[in-house]
Amino acid sequence: MPTAPRPQTGPSAEPPAAPGAAVRDRAAPGAAVQGRATPGAEARGGPAGLAAIAIGRNEGARLEACLASLAGRVARIVYVDSGSTDGSLAVARAAGAEVVELDMDRPFTAARARNAGLARLMGNGAEDGAAAIELVQVLDGDCALQPGWLDAARAHLADAPGCAVVCGRRRERHPDASVYNRLCDIEWDTPVGEALACGGDALVRVTALRAVGGYRADVIAGEEPELCVRLRQAGWRIWRLDAEMTAHDAQITRFGQWWQRSKRAGHAFAEGAALHGAAPERHWVAETRRALLWGLGGVVAILLLTVLVGPMGLLAALVYPLQVVRLSRRGGLAWAFFSVLGKFAEAQGVLSYYWRQISGGQKRLIEYK
């Protein structure tokens, strides 16, 4: 099952900044970023050059757990909020985090939120004499950091100066709550060692992040893999450790949520292929083709055969259950079934990306919770 991407923006959003440029979210006079940047109590206690950026909206108790897991482990915590109405801002301030409220007159993207968090860190460091931030732990507000992760990740980066990003094992907090949560837990279990990309949780070297212009704010899903493509092109390496990193709470309990998440993955595949599909990267080209082949091409072929040869043409539909049986040998029946079914949602996401490119329509978030 493909890694599902995240919220993002429209065609008018800005491309990544030029290499070496400061990463900003429309700076306002006297503030690091546009919106209300609340100083808050700095989360002192962790290593001076280490900070954390958490992003979220209406995460409730999950945000409390996220910020509690960071307390005392980093020198500063920045929480970037995208229009919460559930008291998340008060929770973050009470936890000692510096709060940045995004200007919601502009389309929200996870990439834009992370850039705003980095701008806050860099701006404040210059103004108040705080120690320079060298490493940043990025994570979503529905994730909690696991004990021991930062020590292991920092040790790896210290021993590998050419490594820009290190990630570990993200686990679902409640994998048995639904089949969809279990699928997410399987999805997070990627191979250990040098990797092509990371997910939304990772420890990042600030110099590398700034050198490539930060996250690309106009990508509405899959912003981390897109960033990692540019980092690798600049000569940096990405690494995944065999270590527990974060506990995630997907809260996917309905089929519709899972479908939307899979659709978002398809949109990310198409956009990623459009940005970096040329050789040698071929970024998400194969994933886009598989989505179109199984989610659209197979259906069209079955319909054509039925028109040409009659009802017997419907027998071609057996290719789908046969594919489920074939894949079940690798990951079990449930994983195989939803992997095949998910191709229809992914194809819908791919087509939505192509349609917006043709029509000039604004890209909109594909949210599942």
C-alpha positions in Angstrom: 0.0 0.0 0.0 1.6 3.3 -1.0 2.6 5.9 1.5 -0.2 8.4 1.7 0.7 12.0 1.3 -0.7 15.2 3.0 -2.5 18.5 2.6 -1.2 21.1 0.3 -2.1 24.1 -2.3 -3.0 25.6 -5.6 -1.3 26.5 -8.8 -0.7 30.1 -7.7 1.3 28.9 -4.6 5.0 29.8 -4.6 7.7 27.3 -5.8 10.5 26.5 -3.5 12.8 29.3 -2.6 16.2 29.6 -4.3 19.0 27.5 -2.7 20.3 29.2 0.4 17.3 31.6 0.7 15.4 31.9 4.0 12.3 29.8 4.2 9.4 32.1 5.0 5.6 32.3 5.1 4.9 35.9 4.0 6.9 37.8 6.6 5.2 40.6 8.4 7.1 43.5 10.1 8.4 42.5 13.4 7.5 38.9 13.1 9.2 35.9 11.7 6.1 34.8 9.7 2.8 36.2 8.5 0.1 35.6 11.1 0.3 35.9 14.9 3.6 34.5 16.1 3.2 34.0 19.8 6.5 33.8 21.7 5.3 31.4 24.4 7.6 29.9 27.0 10.6 28.3 25.3 10.9 24.6 25.9 14.4 24.7 27.5 16.0 21.5 28.8 17.0 19.8 25.6 20.3 20.2 23.6 20.8 23.8 22.6 21.0 23.2 18.8 18.0 20.9 18.6 14.4 22.1 18.1 11.1 20.6 17.0 8.3 21.7 14.7 4.9 20.2 15.1 2.0 21.1 12.7 -1.7 20.4 13.1 -5.3 21.4 13.2 -7.9 20.3 15.7 -5.8 17.4 17.0 -7.1 17.8 20.6 -5.7 15.2 23.0 -3.3 14.0 20.3 -1.6 17.3 20.2 -1.2 17.3 24.0 0.5 13.9 23.7 2.7 15.2 20.9 3.9 18.2 22.8 4.4 16.3 26.1 6.6 13.8 24.2 8.9 16.7 23.2 9.1 18.5 26.5 12.6 18.5 27.9 14.1 16.8 24.9 14.6 19.8 22.6 15.6 23.4 23.2 12.6 24.9 21.5 9.2 23.7 20.3 7.3 25.5 17.5 3.7 24.6 16.9 2.2 25.8 13.6 -1.6 25.8 13.6 -3.8 25.9 10.5 -7.1 27.2 11.8 -7.9 25.0 14.8 -11.2 25.7 16.6 -10.8 23.1 19.4 -8.5 24.9 21.8 -5.3 23.6 20.2 -3.7 27.0 20.5 -4.2 27.2 24.2 -2.9 23.6 24.6 0.3 24.5 22.7 0.9 27.7 24.7 0.3 25.9 28.0 2.9 23.3 26.9 5.5 26.0 26.4 5.5 25.9 22.6 6.0 28.9 20.4 2.8 29.2 18.4 2.5 30.3 14.8 -1.0 30.8 13.4 -1.0 30.5 9.6 -2.7 33.2 7.6 -5.7 31.2 6.4 -6.4 33.7 3.6 -3.9 31.6 1.7 -4.4 27.9 0.9 -3.0 25.7 3.7 -0.5 23.0 3.0 1.6 20.9 5.3 4.7 22.0 3.4 3.8 25.7 4.0 3.3 25.0 7.7 6.7 23.4 8.1 8.3 26.3 6.3 6.6 28.7 8.6 7.9 26.8 11.6 11.4 26.9 10.3 11.1 30.6 9.6 10.0 31.1 13.2 13.0 29.2 14.5 15.5 31.0 12.3 14.0 34.5 13.0 13.9 34.1 16.7 17.4 32.7 16.9 18.7 35.8 15.2 16.7 38.2 17.4 17.1 36.8 20.9 20.6 35.5 20.9 19.4 31.9 21.2 21.9 29.2 20.2 21.8 28.4 16.5 19.4 25.6 15.6 21.3 22.8 13.7 18.8 20.0 13.8 15.0 20.0 13.7 12.6 17.2 14.5 9.5 17.6 12.3 6.4 15.7 13.1 2.6 15.9 12.8 0.4 16.9 15.7 -1.2 13.4 15.8 2.2 11.8 16.5 4.1 11.4 19.8 7.9 11.0 19.9 9.2 7.7 21.3 11.8 7.7 24.1 15.3 7.2 22.9 14.6 8.3 19.3 16.4 11.6 19.4 19.6 10.2 20.9 19.8 7.5 18.2 19.0 9.9 15.4 21.4 12.6 16.5 24.2 10.0 16.9 23.6 8.9 13.3 23.8 12.4 11.9 26.9 13.1 13.9 28.6 10.0 12.3 27.2 10.7 8.8 27.9 14.4 7.8 26.5 13.7 4.4 23.2 12.6 5.7 20.4 15.3 5.6 17.5 13.4 7.0 17.1 10.4 9.4 13.8 8.7 10.2 12.8 5.6 12.0 9.7 3.4 12.6 6.4 5.1 12.9 3.7 2.9 14.4 0.0 3.2 14.7 -1.1 3.7 18.3 -4.3 1.7 17.8 -3.7 -0.8 14.9 -6.6 -3.0 16.0 -9.2 -0.2 16.0 -9.9 -0.8 12.3 -8.6 -2.6 9.3 -7.6 0.8 7.9 -5.4 1.6 10.9 -3.7 -1.8 10.5 -3.1 -1.0 6.8 -1.4 2.3 7.9 0.8 0.4 10.4 1.9 -1.9 7.6 2.5 1.0 5.3 4.9 2.7 7.8 7.1 -0.4 8.0 9.6 0.5 5.2 13.1 -1.0 4.7 16.0 0.0 7.0 19.1 1.7 5.6 19.6 4.3 2.9 16.2 5.4 1.6 14.8 7.5 -1.3 12.5 9.5 1.0 11.2 10.0 4.5 7.6 10.6 5.8 6.2 13.5 7.8 8.3 12.5 10.9 12.1 12.9 10.7 15.1 14.6 12.2 16.4 17.0 9.6 19.7 18.9 9.3 18.8 22.6 9.0 21.7 23.5 6.7 20.5 20.9 4.1 16.9 22.0 4.4 17.7 25.6 3.8 20.2 24.9 1.0 17.4 23.4 -1.2 14.8 26.1 -0.3 12.8 24.1 2.2 9.6 22.3 1.5 7.8 23.1 -1.8 4.7 24.9 -0.6 2.6 24.3 -3.8 2.6 20.5 -3.4 -0.6 19.4 -1.8 0.5 15.9 -0.9 3.8 14.0 -0.8 5.8 17.0 0.2 8.4 15.0 2.1 9.4 12.7 -0.8 9.5 15.7 -3.1 11.9 17.4 -0.7 14.0 14.3 -0.5 14.3 14.2 -4.3 15.9 17.7 -4.3 18.1 16.8 -1.3 19.5 13.8 -3.1 20.0 15.8 -6.3 22.1 18.2 -4.2 24.2 15.3 -2.9 22.6 14.6 0.4 21.6 11.2 1.7 18.4 10.0 3.5 18.5 7.2 6.1 16.1 5.1 8.0 17.2 3.6 11.3 15.9 0.4 12.9 14.6 2.4 15.8 11.2 3.3 17.2 10.5 7.0 16.2 6.8 8.0 16.7 3.4 6.7 17.6 0.7 7.9 15.2 -3.0 8.0 15.6 -4.7 7.7 12.2 -8.2 7.4 13.4 -9.4 6.0 10.2 -12.6 4.1 11.1 -14.8 4.6 7.9 -14.4 3.4 4.4 -14.9 6.9 3.1 -11.8 8.1 5.0 -9.7 5.4 3.6 -10.9 6.1 0.1 -10.0 9.8 0.4 -6.6 9.0 1.8 -6.0 6.7 -1.2 -7.2 9.3 -3.6 -4.8 11.8 -2.1 -2.0 9.3 -2.7 -2.9 9.1 -6.4 -2.9 12.9 -6.6 0.6 12.9 -5.0 1.9 10.3 -7.4 0.7 12.3 -10.5 2.1 15.6 -9.2 5.4 14.0 -8.1 5.8 12.4 -11.5 5.1 15.7 -13.2 7.8 17.5 -11.1 10.5 14.8 -11.1 9.4 12.1 -13.5 12.3 12.5 -15.9 15.3 10.2 -15.8 17.2 9.4 -13.7 14.7 10.1 -10.8 11.5 8.7 -12.4 9.9 9.9 -9.2 6.5 8.1 -8.8 6.2 7.4 -12.5 5.6 3.7 -11.9 3.1 4.4 -9.1 1.1 6.7 -11.4 1.1 4.2 -14.2 0.0 1.3 -11.9 -2.9 3.5 -10.6 -4.0 4.3 -14.1 -3.6 0.7 -15.4 -5.5 -1.0 -12.6 -7.9 1.8 -11.6 -8.9 2.9 -15.1 -7.3 0.9 -17.9 -8.6 -2.4 -16.7 -12.2 -1.1 -16.4 -12.1 0.4 -19.9 -10.7 -2.8 -21.3 -13.5 -4.9 -19.7 -16.2 -2.6 -21.0 -14.7 -2.7 -24.5 -14.5 -6.5 -24.5 -18.1 -6.7 -23.3 -19.2 -4.4 -26.2 -17.2 -6.4 -28.7 -17.8 -10.0 -27.7 -20.9 -9.8 -25.4 -21.3 -10.9 -21.8 -18.3 -13.2 -22.1 -16.2 -10.1 -22.0 -17.0 -9.7 -18.4 -14.8 -12.7 -17.6 -11.9 -10.4 -18.0 -12.9 -8.9 -14.7 -11.4 -12.0 -13.0 -8.1 -10.4 -13.4 -8.8 -8.3 -10.2 -9.5 -11.2 -7.8 -6.6 -13.1 -9.4 -4.4 -10.1 -8.6 -5.7 -10.1 -5.0 -4.8 -13.8 -4.7 -1.3 -13.1 -6.1 -0.6 -10.2 -3.7 -2.0 -12.0 -0.7 1.0 -14.3 -0.8 3.1 -11.3 0.0 1.1 -9.4 2.6 -2.1 -11.3 3.5 -5.6 -11.2 2.1 -6.8 -7.9 3.7 -3.7 -6.0 2.5 -4.0 -7.5 -1.0 -7.7 -6.7 -1.2 -7.3 -3.1 -0.2 -4.2 -2.6 -2.3 -6.1 -3.6 -5.4 -9.3 -1.7 -4.5 -7.1 1.3 -3.6 -6.0 1.6 -7.3 -9.5 2.9 -8.2 -9.2 5.7 -5.6 -5.6 6.4 -6.7 -6.7 6.6 -10.3 -9.4 9.2 -9.3 -6.6 11.2 -7.6 -4.4 11.0 -10.7 -7.2 12.2 -12.9 -8.1 15.0 -10.6 -4.5 16.3 -10.8 -4.6 16.1 -14.6 -8.0 17.8 -14.8 -6.9 20.7 -12.7 -3.7 21.1 -14.8 -5.9 21.2 -18.0 -8.7 23.4 -16.6 -6.5 25.7 -14.5 -8.6 25.1 -11.5 -7.2 25.5 -8.0 -5.9 22.5 -6.2 -7.8 21.7 -3.1 -6.9 19.7 0.0 -7.9 16.0 0.0 -8.5 15.4 3.6 -9.7 12.3 5.4 -10.2 13.4 9.0 
